[in-house]
Amino acid sequence: MERRVRILVTLGLIVALSGLMLISVEPEVDLSVDQLMEAPSEYEGETFRLHGTVQSMNMNNHITLEGENATIQIDYSGTVLPSGVEDGKTISVRGELVADGDGWVMHAYEIKTGCPSKYEAEA
């Protein structure tokens, strides 16, 4: 009897811990600039990953990121800018979207450069 109880308790703990691991893992939202700018208020205050092409950079720690039809300002003062970031390059930015007057600004926590195909959704 004692052996069965230990086995049941152990199995119960394994199931409970597995359930907790699944509950605590939220999938990260991954958007293009155009997808975000269709309804930016839906993502206000949320942290997510955004990808687009660098349109321009300025000395005030801001990047203008563009998609096919829209642009957004990225404030990268809270992170290190990778060496590969330059005009015309595709980047991925993880950060939080906030309203800024009449527009929107994403405060970047992480910026990655790489192959643009990494950021495109599978067809």
Backbone as JSON, one array per atom type, in Angstrom:
{
  "sequence": "MERRVRILVTLGLIVALSGLMLISVEPEVDLSVDQLMEAPSEYEGETFRLHGTVQSMNMNNHITLEGENATIQIDYSGTVLPSGVEDGKTISVRGELVADGDGWVMHAYEIKTGCPSKYEAEA",
  "N": [[0.81, -1.19, 0.0], [1.9, 1.27, 0.82], [3.87, 1.72, -1.11], [2.35, 2.12, -3.45], [1.09, 4.52, -2.8], [3.27, 6.31, -2.7], [4.07, 6.19, -5.39], [1.77, 7.21, -6.67], [1.68, 9.81, -5.55], [4.09, 10.84, -6.54], [3.62, 10.72, -9.33], [1.45, 12.47, -9.42], [2.69, 14.89, -8.65], [4.45, 15.24, -10.81], [2.63, 15.58, -12.96], [1.34, 17.92, -12.06], [3.48, 19.8, -12.0], [4.19, 19.77, -14.71], [1.86, 20.82, -15.83], [1.92, 23.43, -14.7], [4.2, 24.45, -15.97], [3.32, 24.6, -18.63], [1.24, 26.44, -18.43], [2.51, 28.82, -17.67], [4.01, 29.59, -19.87], [3.83, 31.82, -22.38], [3.03, 32.33, -25.77], [5.09, 34.3, -27.88], [4.14, 37.28, -29.43], [4.5, 38.04, -32.84], [4.99, 40.43, -35.14], [4.68, 42.27, -38.26], [5.57, 45.59, -39.36], [3.43, 46.67, -40.85], [1.28, 45.0, -40.09], [1.08, 45.62, -37.36], [0.45, 48.39, -37.46], [-2.09, 48.41, -38.5], [-3.93, 48.16, -36.45], [-2.92, 49.56, -33.99], [-3.63, 50.26, -31.34], [-4.58, 47.96, -30.14], [-2.34, 46.68, -29.23], [-1.15, 48.3, -27.41], [0.94, 48.99, -24.69], [1.75, 46.37, -24.49], [4.25, 43.77, -24.68], [6.1, 42.66, -27.4], [7.36, 41.15, -30.47], [8.64, 42.85, -33.25], [9.09, 43.3, -36.73], [10.84, 44.78, -39.45], [12.06, 47.07, -41.99], [14.9, 49.15, -41.74], [14.4, 52.49, -42.1], [15.44, 55.0, -41.5], [17.93, 56.43, -39.3], [18.62, 58.24, -36.29], [20.52, 60.53, -34.21], [19.33, 60.67, -31.76], [18.76, 58.3, -30.48], [16.75, 56.96, -31.95], [15.03, 54.99, -34.35], [13.56, 54.82, -37.53], [11.32, 52.55, -38.5], [10.19, 50.66, -41.22], [7.46, 49.23, -43.09], [5.62, 47.75, -45.75], [3.56, 49.62, -46.16], [3.48, 51.33, -43.97], [5.04, 53.14, -41.22], [7.0, 53.24, -38.19], [8.23, 54.65, -35.14], [11.12, 53.69, -33.38], [12.39, 53.58, -30.21], [15.47, 53.14, -29.05], [16.92, 53.56, -26.75], [16.98, 52.04, -24.45], [18.45, 49.76, -24.89], [21.23, 47.95, -26.39], [22.5, 48.85, -29.51], [22.9, 46.74, -32.22], [25.81, 46.11, -34.28], [25.23, 45.67, -37.0], [23.06, 47.19, -37.77], [21.66, 49.32, -40.04], [20.61, 51.75, -42.53], [18.11, 50.42, -44.66], [18.41, 47.78, -43.89], [16.95, 44.74, -42.65], [15.46, 44.29, -39.53], [14.75, 42.88, -36.28], [12.77, 43.71, -33.58], [12.29, 43.66, -30.14], [10.01, 44.77, -27.82], [8.06, 47.33, -26.1], [4.97, 48.81, -26.92], [3.92, 52.18, -27.0], [1.69, 54.98, -26.77], [2.33, 58.11, -28.32], [1.73, 61.21, -28.3], [0.19, 62.02, -31.24], [1.0, 59.75, -32.49], [2.76, 56.55, -32.48], [5.18, 54.86, -30.51], [7.73, 52.49, -30.17], [9.33, 51.13, -27.46], [12.36, 49.77, -27.34], [13.61, 46.66, -26.14], [15.26, 44.75, -27.01], [17.22, 44.24, -29.9], [17.64, 42.66, -32.98], [19.61, 41.62, -35.74], [19.64, 40.12, -38.98], [18.95, 37.48, -41.34], [16.34, 38.31, -43.56], [14.39, 36.37, -44.12], [14.02, 34.99, -41.8], [12.19, 36.43, -40.37], [9.86, 36.38, -41.72], [6.53, 35.19, -42.05], [5.55, 31.75, -42.28], [4.32, 30.4, -45.32]],
  "CA": [[0.0, 0.0, 0.0], [2.77, 2.44, 0.93], [4.54, 1.9, -2.4], [1.36, 2.71, -4.36], [0.88, 5.92, -2.4], [4.44, 7.07, -3.15], [4.01, 6.28, -6.85], [0.68, 8.14, -7.02], [2.1, 11.16, -5.17], [5.12, 11.23, -7.5], [2.95, 10.99, -10.6], [0.66, 13.69, -9.24], [3.61, 16.03, -8.69], [4.93, 15.39, -12.19], [1.54, 16.15, -13.74], [1.12, 19.3, -11.6], [4.59, 20.63, -12.49], [4.06, 19.89, -16.18], [0.77, 21.77, -16.06], [2.4, 24.77, -14.38], [5.12, 24.89, -17.03], [2.54, 24.94, -19.83], [0.44, 27.62, -18.15], [3.35, 30.01, -17.55], [4.66, 29.92, -21.13], [2.96, 32.49, -23.33], [3.7, 32.5, -27.06], [5.42, 35.69, -28.16], [3.51, 37.83, -30.63], [5.49, 38.43, -33.84], [4.26, 41.23, -36.12], [5.38, 43.17, -39.16], [5.16, 46.97, -39.14], [2.11, 46.86, -41.43], [0.29, 44.32, -39.24], [0.93, 46.41, -36.14], [-0.15, 49.7, -37.68], [-3.5, 48.26, -38.85], [-4.69, 48.39, -35.21], [-1.89, 49.65, -32.94], [-4.19, 50.38, -29.99], [-4.76, 46.62, -29.59], [-1.07, 46.22, -28.69], [-0.6, 49.33, -26.52], [1.38, 48.51, -23.39], [2.17, 44.97, -24.57], [5.59, 43.46, -25.17], [6.04, 41.74, -28.53], [8.45, 41.27, -31.43], [8.26, 43.57, -34.46], [10.16, 43.28, -37.73], [10.69, 45.69, -40.57], [13.29, 47.57, -42.6], [15.34, 50.44, -41.21], [14.26, 53.57, -43.07], [16.43, 56.01, -41.13], [18.4, 56.43, -37.91], [19.11, 59.56, -35.89], [21.41, 60.53, -33.05], [18.53, 60.72, -30.53], [18.39, 56.92, -30.15], [15.52, 56.58, -32.62], [15.08, 54.39, -35.68], [12.27, 54.73, -38.21], [11.18, 51.21, -39.07], [9.13, 50.69, -42.22], [6.92, 48.05, -43.73], [5.21, 48.07, -47.12], [2.65, 50.77, -46.2], [3.47, 52.1, -42.73], [6.29, 53.31, -40.49], [6.88, 53.45, -36.74], [9.46, 55.06, -34.48], [11.66, 52.77, -32.38], [13.3, 54.21, -29.25], [16.39, 52.09, -28.62], [17.76, 54.05, -25.65], [17.02, 51.04, -23.39], [19.16, 48.56, -25.31], [22.43, 48.15, -27.2], [22.24, 48.75, -30.94], [23.88, 45.85, -32.86], [26.64, 46.77, -35.3], [24.71, 45.48, -38.35], [21.87, 48.0, -38.03], [21.9, 50.47, -40.92], [19.49, 52.0, -43.43], [17.83, 49.39, -45.64], [18.56, 46.44, -43.31], [15.81, 44.2, -41.93], [15.77, 44.0, -38.14], [13.68, 42.41, -35.41], [12.82, 44.49, -32.35], [11.4, 43.21, -29.06], [9.8, 45.91, -26.95], [6.72, 47.69, -25.67], [4.37, 49.88, -27.71], [3.26, 53.22, -26.23], [1.18, 56.12, -27.53], [3.19, 59.28, -28.2], [1.02, 62.28, -28.99], [-0.69, 61.49, -32.28], [1.59, 58.56, -33.11], [3.13, 55.42, -31.66], [6.61, 54.59, -30.37], [8.06, 51.22, -29.53], [10.54, 51.19, -26.64], [13.04, 48.5, -27.61], [14.36, 45.94, -25.11], [16.22, 43.89, -27.72], [17.24, 44.42, -31.35], [18.43, 41.64, -33.65], [19.73, 41.7, -37.19], [19.79, 38.78, -39.55], [18.34, 37.18, -42.63], [14.94, 38.7, -43.55], [13.49, 35.22, -44.18], [13.75, 34.56, -40.43], [11.11, 37.21, -39.81], [8.65, 36.24, -42.55], [5.67, 34.09, -41.66], [5.54, 30.66, -43.23], [3.12, 30.42, -46.17]],
  "C": [[0.86, 1.26, 0.0], [3.46, 2.74, -0.4], [3.6, 2.55, -3.41], [1.14, 4.18, -4.06], [2.05, 6.78, -2.88], [4.43, 7.25, -4.66], [2.93, 7.27, -7.28], [1.05, 9.59, -6.68], [3.14, 11.68, -6.16], [4.51, 11.57, -8.85], [2.11, 12.26, -10.53], [1.53, 14.94, -9.3], [4.13, 16.29, -10.09], [3.86, 16.04, -13.07], [1.31, 17.61, -13.35], [2.22, 20.22, -12.1], [4.54, 20.82, -13.99], [2.96, 20.89, -16.53], [1.18, 23.19, -15.78], [3.35, 25.31, -15.44], [4.35, 25.32, -18.27], [1.74, 26.22, -19.62], [1.3, 28.88, -18.19], [4.02, 30.42, -18.85], [3.64, 30.54, -22.09], [3.7, 32.62, -24.66], [3.94, 33.98, -27.33], [4.77, 36.11, -29.47], [4.61, 38.34, -31.54], [4.75, 39.13, -34.97], [5.19, 41.96, -37.07], [4.88, 44.59, -38.85], [3.74, 47.2, -39.66], [1.02, 46.2, -40.59], [0.03, 45.11, -37.97], [0.14, 47.68, -36.38], [-1.59, 49.62, -38.19], [-4.38, 48.54, -37.63], [-3.72, 48.49, -34.04], [-2.44, 49.71, -31.52], [-4.42, 49.02, -29.34], [-3.5, 46.11, -28.89], [-0.44, 47.22, -27.72], [-0.28, 48.74, -25.15], [1.85, 47.06, -23.38], [3.6, 44.86, -25.06], [5.46, 42.41, -26.26], [7.24, 41.96, -29.43], [7.91, 41.88, -32.71], [9.41, 43.49, -35.45], [9.8, 44.2, -38.89], [12.06, 46.13, -41.07], [13.63, 48.93, -42.04], [15.25, 51.47, -42.32], [15.3, 54.65, -42.78], [16.77, 55.88, -39.65], [18.8, 57.86, -37.57], [19.92, 59.45, -34.61], [20.65, 60.57, -31.72], [18.02, 59.34, -30.13], [17.05, 56.51, -30.74], [15.82, 56.02, -34.01], [13.68, 54.48, -36.25], [12.26, 53.39, -38.91], [10.0, 51.22, -40.02], [8.72, 49.3, -42.67], [6.61, 48.4, -45.17], [4.44, 49.39, -47.17], [2.71, 51.67, -44.98], [4.88, 52.19, -42.15], [5.99, 53.48, -39.01], [8.25, 53.85, -36.2], [9.84, 54.03, -33.42], [12.64, 53.56, -31.51], [14.19, 53.11, -28.69], [17.31, 52.53, -27.49], [17.88, 53.03, -24.52], [17.76, 49.77, -23.75], [20.41, 48.94, -26.11], [22.06, 47.95, -28.67], [23.3, 47.86, -31.57], [24.62, 46.57, -33.99], [26.08, 46.66, -36.7], [23.5, 46.33, -38.69], [22.26, 49.21, -38.85], [20.7, 50.61, -41.86], [19.36, 50.88, -44.46], [17.94, 47.96, -45.11], [17.27, 46.03, -42.59], [16.24, 43.83, -40.52], [14.52, 43.48, -37.43], [13.86, 43.12, -34.08], [11.83, 43.89, -31.36], [11.26, 44.37, -28.11], [8.34, 46.13, -26.64], [6.22, 48.88, -26.46], [3.66, 50.87, -26.79], [2.79, 54.33, -27.17], [2.09, 57.31, -27.27], [2.55, 60.42, -28.97], [0.03, 61.69, -29.97], [-0.18, 60.19, -32.89], [1.9, 57.48, -32.08], [4.64, 55.27, -31.65], [6.78, 53.25, -29.68], [9.36, 51.41, -28.76], [11.2, 49.81, -26.71], [13.76, 47.97, -26.38], [15.48, 45.12, -25.75], [16.09, 44.15, -29.22], [18.15, 43.36, -31.95], [18.47, 41.93, -35.14], [19.87, 40.29, -37.72], [19.11, 38.69, -40.9], [16.86, 37.53, -42.59], [13.98, 37.5, -43.57], [13.18, 34.69, -42.78], [12.52, 35.24, -39.87], [9.82, 37.08, -40.6], [7.86, 35.03, -42.08], [5.69, 33.01, -42.72], [4.23, 30.69, -44.02], [2.32, 29.16, -46.02]]
}
